[in-house]
Amino acid sequence: MLISTNSDLLILCQDLADAPVLYLDTEFVGEGRYYPDLGAIQVATPDLAALVDPIAISNLDPFLDLLADPEREKVFHAAGQDLAIFYRLMGQAMQTVYDTQLAAALLGPDEQIAFVNLVERVTGKRLRKEHSFTNWLQRPLAEGQIDYALDDVRYLIPIYEAQQKQLAEMGRLEWADEEFTRFERDEAFAPADPTTLFQRIRNVDRLHGRTLAVLQELVAWREETARNENIPTGRIARDEVLVELARRPPDDVKQLRNIRGLTPQQADRWGRQMLQAVRDSMNNPPPPVPHRNSFPPAMEPTVDFLFVCLRSLAVEKSVAPGMVASRGDMSRLAVQGAEADIPLMRGWRRENFGNQLLATLEGRATARILPNTREVHLEWLDERPAA
């Protein structure tokens, strides 16, 4: 079903009004843009499946009001990009979200399983992906394109139902609820403060004083320009170009043309703004030097062992290890122990994995390979921590 008029959208919303769960997906074009352009919204219930055309429809508010209802569960696969799009449309984070990709990682070893593979695992059907590179902004949409897009929500239904049953059987519904709360915070999708983004530049901790102040202003200017013009930041200037400008600020556009990595077109289009950003930085105090935590090289084997233990525990509990902790988390755990401010030390992760890894740090675990299976097996020197 294609919904391409405001009146049809109102009828659809009436049909969806009593649905406790909505199955959702979007199609968009992100190439060459800062913000992706939305081309389609798919929605399904057990009784219907519809593609909403956001290009043809001038007022999406009735549909967005349905999505804003916290009593209604919204099911996605790999929800991050979809929710970022809806955040911009709604002006707030969506509540009561369920992500089948995250749920799959709580039920098995696949951390980022593709939708087509999850569909095949649950239903036995292999979806065709012949429209993967469709330009979703081009109209009209063909029947094949619409049917392809609707499969992405039709098959969410059996996946969700199967996962709900399995999560309940394994006692992990609360794990899932805890994970999905990340989607309900505005800060997960709100644009970052442009004045802080210089901290993400590689090797920024090697800069200081006036150089750092210039870089901060240039990065903030580039970010705001990219947002305003809806283009990728790299199209304006690469990171290394801004670092070079900060180290050796130019006096005029002609000098900008001699900067390696900056094209003449970039210098002509944004050169005067770059120079103004450099001048503006002269009024700013140098920002604090970003602190990089040093990690003792002698601790690397400790992190390796912790990671072996984590993976062994994850196999034992049938959870994707990447859902539990990253190598960076293991590094912080090795240095800071229980005081480490990492997800591993909170919630279901702490209860089911963190306590065991803390016991490992205390020397209460050994690991060996079982000869018959070649699998890693953990053994505890005293009573094993409660899972």
CORHU-V300204 format. One record per helix or strand of 2 or more residues. SS is the DSSP state (H for helix, E for strand). FROM is the first residue (numbers start at 1). TO is the last residue. Records with the same first field share a line. If there is no record, write none. Layout:
BEGIN
SS = FROM-TO + FROM-TO
END
This chain:
BEGIN
E = 2-3 + 21-29 + 37-45 + 48-52 + 73-76 + 97-99 + 365-369 + 376-380
H = 6-16 + 61-67 + 80-90 + 100-105 + 115-123 + 143-169 + 173-184 + 186-188 + 194-200 + 204-206 + 209-229 + 233-236 + 239-247 + 253-256 + 264-281 + 297-317 + 321-324 + 327-339 + 343-345 + 347-361
END
